Amino acid sequence: QWYQRRVQAVVSTQSTGRPSLSMLLLFLFTCLSNVVAGVDLTLTVVTSTLEHGGTDENIFVQLIGTAGRSDEMELDSDKTWFSSSKLGKGETTAFTLENVDLPELGMLRCVRFRATSGNTWTPQMAVLSNLPAGSSLYLYNADVVGLSTDPEDQSGKGALEWMTMCNQGDTTVTVAMETADREWGGSEDIAPSVIIMGQLGRMGPGLFYSPEADGVFERGSVQEVQYKGMKYIGRITGVRLTVHGEDAWKPVRVTIETVDDRAEFEIDDTTWFSTDPDHGKSTIYLPRF
């Protein structure tokens, strides 16, 4: 209807004289808007490496833009088997979101996930692609929170009924972690997460996971992960590490590199990481000196 009104306006103007430049531009914008309306987008979801990283229940998503929100969409039930017994840790699955009306939503910023059962699952990140001009949105579960309708899971803030993951910016950040070359230094059942602080704020890539290492930290090894779509925070001032899992782990160095800064953080020889307080710390903040 909007399109038809613009056509009628141009025709009406032509009957009385030459159409104005603004009217022609508005007509052209409307035509282009109708071209991009109703496009199919691709939502790629990466499950976390945690014990409750997956689910065999259906998942609902909602797209959020600067001008509005879409209706909830149910992801293809044939592809919602995120359980580790089906796809394994850190598995990647792509879904097609059909006929998305982009002009009604404006510039897309976030994706809202909603739980449908008490079977907790934890997305690690998501990528929304096939956007205009070939762009993509990179979305991270920075606080490593699961999704569940079970009040007991929610009471400890280990899960929420719904979660909104938003694009943080357009900066690429590289994080490298070096594991101690000593007995018990490595781990096969640990999942560290990262929050990076800077002079202009903080950014949260969330879980540190290298597909090549498949969640295994070999003693004396260095793993590197690149995060796209991060916020620009200026000079790096510190980093917070939190571990999830059932094992102990001994990192010795964390290196963070942004578009215009590089910071190294040394971890003293006595600091171990573990979710068991008898074996180490679950969270540590490393300031930059």
C-alpha distance (Angstrom), angle and dihedral (degrees) to the residues before:
residue distance angle dihedral
Q1 . . .
W2 3.79 . .
Y3 3.77 89.4 .
Q4 3.82 91.8 49.7
R5 3.82 92.0 50.4
R6 3.80 90.8 53.0
V7 3.83 91.3 49.9
Q8 3.80 91.0 49.7
A9 3.81 90.6 49.0
V10 3.80 92.0 53.7
V11 3.82 92.5 46.0
S12 3.81 90.6 48.4
T13 3.80 90.4 50.9
Q14 3.79 91.8 49.1
S15 3.83 90.4 55.0
T16 3.81 90.9 58.8
G17 3.80 99.5 35.3
R18 3.79 144.1 -59.3
P19 3.81 113.8 -22.6
S20 3.78 116.3 -114.2
L21 3.79 120.9 -107.3
S22 3.80 91.1 -117.4
M23 3.81 90.8 54.6
L24 3.79 91.6 50.5
L25 3.81 91.5 48.8
L26 3.78 91.0 49.3
F27 3.78 90.1 49.9
L28 3.82 90.7 50.0
F29 3.82 91.7 48.5
T30 3.79 90.5 51.3
C31 3.78 91.9 50.9
L32 3.79 91.4 50.0
S33 3.80 90.9 47.3
N34 3.77 90.0 55.8
V35 3.79 90.1 49.8
V36 3.83 93.3 57.8
A37 3.80 94.7 38.6
G38 3.75 116.4 102.9
V39 3.80 97.5 24.3
D40 3.79 126.2 158.7
L41 3.81 113.3 -118.3
T42 3.79 128.5 -164.6
L43 3.80 119.8 -130.8
T44 3.80 112.5 -166.3
V45 3.80 114.8 -166.8
V46 3.81 124.9 -164.2
T47 3.79 115.3 -161.5
S48 3.78 119.9 -140.4
T49 3.77 126.3 -106.7
L50 3.80 92.4 -120.1
E51 3.79 126.6 112.4
H52 3.82 91.5 -104.0
G53 3.78 94.5 40.9
G54 3.79 94.9 123.7
T55 3.75 145.7 43.7
D56 3.79 139.6 -167.4
E57 3.81 92.5 -146.9
N58 3.79 127.2 99.5
I59 3.79 117.9 -93.9
F60 3.80 129.4 -143.1
V61 3.80 124.4 -153.3
Q62 3.79 135.5 -173.7
L63 3.80 126.2 -163.4
I64 3.81 117.5 -135.9
G65 3.79 123.1 -159.5
T66 3.78 139.3 169.7
A67 3.83 91.3 -92.5
G68 3.80 103.0 38.0
R69 3.78 150.2 -49.1
S70 3.76 132.8 -78.6
D71 3.78 124.8 -127.3
E72 3.79 114.7 -92.5
M73 3.78 113.0 -85.0
E74 3.78 125.2 -156.1
L75 3.76 113.2 -136.4
D76 3.79 116.4 -125.5
S77 3.80 104.5 -76.2
D78 3.80 90.2 -143.7
K79 3.79 89.2 66.1
T80 3.78 103.4 40.4
W81 3.80 95.2 92.2
F82 3.77 95.8 117.0
S83 3.79 93.7 152.4
S84 3.79 114.1 128.1
S85 3.79 87.7 -123.4
K86 3.82 88.5 61.3
L87 3.81 105.8 36.9
G88 3.79 107.3 1.8
K89 3.77 132.1 -135.0
G90 3.77 118.7 -27.5
E91 3.79 93.3 4.0
T92 3.79 120.0 168.6
T93 3.81 124.3 -138.4
A94 3.81 127.1 178.6
F95 3.80 123.6 -148.0
T96 3.80 130.4 -171.4
L97 3.81 116.8 -130.6
E98 3.79 102.5 -158.3
N99 3.79 129.3 -144.6
V100 3.80 98.9 -2.6
D101 3.82 112.2 -177.4
L102 3.81 100.4 -138.4
P103 3.85 97.6 -180.0
E104 3.81 89.4 58.3
L105 3.83 91.3 53.3
G106 3.78 100.7 40.7
M107 3.79 117.7 -153.7
L108 3.79 108.5 -3.6
R109 3.81 115.5 -123.2
C110 3.81 110.5 158.2
V111 3.80 146.6 22.2
R112 3.80 119.7 -144.6
F113 3.81 117.1 -151.7
R114 3.82 121.6 -161.7
A115 3.79 127.7 -160.6
T116 3.80 118.9 -131.3
S117 3.81 100.8 -171.1
G118 3.77 145.3 17.4
N119 3.80 90.0 -95.6
T120 3.80 99.1 110.6
W121 3.80 117.7 -138.8
T122 3.80 131.1 174.8
P123 3.80 123.9 -149.9
Q124 3.78 112.7 -153.4
M125 3.78 98.4 -163.7
A126 3.80 142.3 -26.2
V127 3.80 135.0 -150.1
L128 3.81 122.4 -153.4
S129 3.80 108.9 -159.7
N130 3.80 142.9 167.2
L131 3.81 89.0 64.7
P132 3.84 121.5 150.2
A133 3.81 114.4 -63.4
G134 3.80 89.2 16.4
S135 3.79 94.0 -76.6
S136 3.82 126.0 151.6
L137 3.80 137.3 -155.5
Y138 3.81 118.3 -134.0
L139 3.81 113.3 -154.7
Y140 3.82 126.9 -173.0
N141 3.80 135.6 -165.6
A142 3.79 91.0 -133.7
D143 3.81 96.9 176.3
V144 3.83 93.8 44.0
V145 3.80 94.2 -127.0
G146 3.80 123.3 164.8
L147 3.80 129.8 -137.1
S148 3.81 121.3 -120.6
T149 3.81 141.3 138.3
D150 3.81 90.4 -144.3
P151 3.84 108.8 112.9
E152 3.81 90.8 -151.6
D153 3.80 91.2 59.0
Q154 3.80 90.5 45.7
S155 3.80 94.5 48.7
G156 3.78 91.9 69.4
K157 3.81 90.9 44.7
G158 3.77 88.7 -118.6
A159 3.79 88.7 121.5
L160 3.80 141.8 21.2
E161 3.80 132.1 -159.3
W162 3.78 90.1 -125.5
M163 3.79 135.8 12.1
T164 3.81 133.7 -164.7
M165 3.79 117.6 -149.2
C166 3.81 114.4 -167.7
N167 3.77 136.1 -169.5
Q168 3.81 107.8 -104.8
G169 3.80 100.8 -162.8
D170 3.80 144.1 -64.0
T171 3.82 102.1 -79.0
T172 3.81 124.8 114.1
V173 3.82 117.3 -137.5
T174 3.80 127.8 -169.5
V175 3.80 120.7 -154.8
A176 3.82 123.0 -170.4
M177 3.81 126.7 -172.9
E178 3.79 126.0 -165.8
T179 3.80 119.9 -156.9
A180 3.80 122.0 -146.9
D181 3.79 116.9 -99.3
R182 3.78 95.2 -131.9
E183 3.78 140.2 95.3
W184 3.82 112.0 -62.6
G185 3.80 89.5 5.8
G186 3.80 93.9 122.5
S187 3.78 131.1 58.1
E188 3.80 140.7 -158.0
D189 3.80 96.4 -167.2
I190 3.78 108.8 45.1
A191 3.81 131.0 100.7
P192 3.82 117.3 -167.9
S193 3.80 122.2 -162.0
V194 3.79 127.5 -155.9
I195 3.81 135.6 -144.2
I196 3.83 114.8 -178.9
M197 3.82 122.4 -155.5
G198 3.79 126.0 -156.1
Q199 3.80 142.3 167.5
L200 3.82 90.8 -91.2
G201 3.79 99.3 43.4
R202 3.76 137.0 -72.6
M203 3.78 138.2 -68.9
G204 3.77 130.3 -154.0
P205 3.78 120.1 -151.4
G206 3.80 88.2 168.0
L207 3.78 120.3 -158.3
F208 3.78 119.2 34.6
Y209 3.78 106.0 -136.7
S210 3.79 130.4 159.5
P211 3.84 112.8 -163.6
E212 3.79 89.7 -154.8
A213 3.81 91.7 58.4
D214 3.83 92.9 38.5
G215 3.79 92.7 -143.7
V216 3.82 94.9 -52.2
F217 3.82 118.6 127.0
E218 3.79 108.3 -157.8
R219 3.80 116.2 -156.8
G220 3.80 112.1 -98.5
S221 3.80 93.0 13.8
V222 3.81 132.8 126.6
Q223 3.80 121.4 -142.6
E224 3.79 124.3 -167.7
V225 3.81 128.7 -163.1
Q226 3.80 127.3 -175.2
Y227 3.81 120.6 -149.8
K228 3.80 121.8 -162.0
G229 3.80 126.3 -163.5
M230 3.79 95.8 37.6
K231 3.80 129.5 150.4
Y232 3.79 121.1 -100.2
I233 3.83 106.4 -119.5
G234 3.80 102.2 170.6
R235 3.80 118.4 -133.8
I236 3.82 112.4 14.2
T237 3.81 111.4 -116.4
G238 3.81 103.5 174.6
V239 3.79 148.9 -26.5
R240 3.80 133.2 -130.6
L241 3.80 118.9 -148.8
T242 3.80 123.4 -164.4
V243 3.79 125.4 179.4
H244 3.80 129.1 -146.5
G245 3.77 125.7 -170.4
E246 3.79 139.4 55.1
D247 3.80 103.1 -78.6
A248 3.81 139.0 78.6
W249 3.81 122.5 -114.6
K250 3.81 136.1 -173.8
P251 3.82 115.9 -152.8
V252 3.80 117.5 178.9
R253 3.80 103.5 -172.1
V254 3.82 140.3 21.9
T255 3.80 119.9 -165.9
I256 3.81 122.7 -168.0
E257 3.80 123.4 -170.9
T258 3.80 126.1 -173.8
V259 3.78 133.1 173.9
D260 3.81 92.3 -77.5
D261 3.81 108.1 10.3
R262 3.79 141.5 54.6
A263 3.81 125.0 -166.4
E264 3.81 132.3 -178.1
F265 3.79 122.5 -158.5
E266 3.79 120.0 -163.3
I267 3.81 119.3 -152.3
D268 3.79 115.2 -148.8
D269 3.78 120.2 -116.2
T270 3.80 94.6 -110.2
T271 3.81 97.6 55.4
W272 3.79 117.0 97.7
F273 3.79 128.4 174.3
S274 3.78 124.1 -132.4
T275 3.81 139.9 136.3
D276 3.81 85.6 -130.3
P277 3.82 107.5 82.4
D278 3.81 89.7 -150.2
H279 3.80 90.5 63.3
G280 3.78 105.0 36.9
K281 3.79 149.3 -48.0
S282 3.78 123.1 -53.4
T283 3.83 94.1 -157.3
I284 3.78 133.8 24.3
Y285 3.80 133.4 174.9
L286 3.81 117.7 -146.1
P287 3.82 114.7 -162.8
R288 3.77 123.1 -156.2
F289 3.77 113.9 -118.1
